[in-house]
Amino acid sequence: MEVFLPIAQVFVNPIEILLLSAIVGILSGLFGVGGGFLMTPFLIFLGVPPAYAVANEANNILATSVSGSTTHYLKNTLDYKMGLLIVVGGSIGTALGIYTFSYFKGIGKIDTVISLAYMYILAIIGTLMLVESLREIDRAKRNIVVKKKLHVHYWIHGLPLRMRFPKSKLYESIFTPIIIGLLVGFIAAIMGIGGAFILVPAMIYIIKMPTKLVPGTSLFVTIFVSVIVTFLHSFNYGSIDLLLVAMLVVGSIIGVQIGQKLGEKINSSGLRALLAILLLVVGIAIAYETFFAEQSLAEISTVSNSDLNFFSKFIQQFSEEMPFFYGLFSILFAIFLGVSAAFIRRFFSNFKKKMLIKS
């Protein structure tokens, strides 16, 4: 069974989309990493053009970030002051990223740029994760305890205009979170990822935020960055496909819940090494698709003349005739899905607690 995506103009198998998004969600919940750097390549492999894969995964990240941040909001594990400064940098970075995206799209090279960006990013992250995972496994076997330095100073710590962040108990330059946000926003705009793989380590090792505040603040930042990325992609290119987003969100949210439960029971040192190998394999596959599989792009373009049903025509016309409102609707649609998922998760959690109390 295949479903036609009216915006991306391709046929996809919804079962494959749901399964892959669920698998990526499990990995995200298991290792605490964003799934954008895996899901976007998977969408490309399934036949979704790279420019559309980037935009729709950004919208998916918005929905899942809203869902995840609700829990941290209720637990009060957010540093809003720090988060808003990162968002300022993220907004600037996103604008620069969209400008870069537009330039390469204008000269017809955006698909190649996206593929090359993923190829290099996955190769770097996969290699670093694999090396670190093998070191952890080796240390565990030999019972070696590594003492980490508490204070490591970089050039970024010498920047002016310091201010206090009471929640994190820090006295830091305002330029530190802004620069980090700028980098995250730029990457998110071009690659359709939340940037958590950069943001989380930067918060811990550069800004020195308390670990308990990092996940919630990271999700808080990701929401704003994803909103900007989603709107700009939708308004400028009309590349958000609501049908695809709905399938991605459903699979991702279910997968994240499973991954979080498994993470409580499984020692992830060895699994992290397997994830690193998976990243390297995906990077190699992207390299192959970029340099050797040119025929698949020609096959995708032939789908554009397919007949559209009423729903597909409505979505397509809405996107083309009212791009501003379509962009807003895409954002609200993702937020609605994210909030709904959060309340459903909370309902089942409370229901489970009541059943345990009764038993």
Secondary structure, 3 states (H helix, E strand, C coil): CCEEECCCCEEECHHHHHHHHHHHHHHHHHHCCCCHHHHHHHHHHCCCCHHHHHHHHHHHHHHHHHHHHHHHHHHCCCCHHHHHHHHHHHHHHHHHHHHHHHHHHHCCCHHHHHHHHHHHHHHHHHHHHHHHHHHHHHHHHHCCCCCCCCCCCCHHHHCCCEEEECCCCEEEECHHHHHHHHHHHHHHHHHCCCCHHHHHHHHHHHCCCCHHHHHHHHHHHHHHHHHHHHHHHHHHHCCCCHHHHHHHHHHHHHHHHHHHHHHCCCCCHHHHHHHHHHHHHHHHHHHHHHHCCCHHHHHHHHHHHCCCCHHHHHHHHHHHHCHHHHHHHHHHHHHHHHHHHHHHHHHHHHHHHHHHHHC
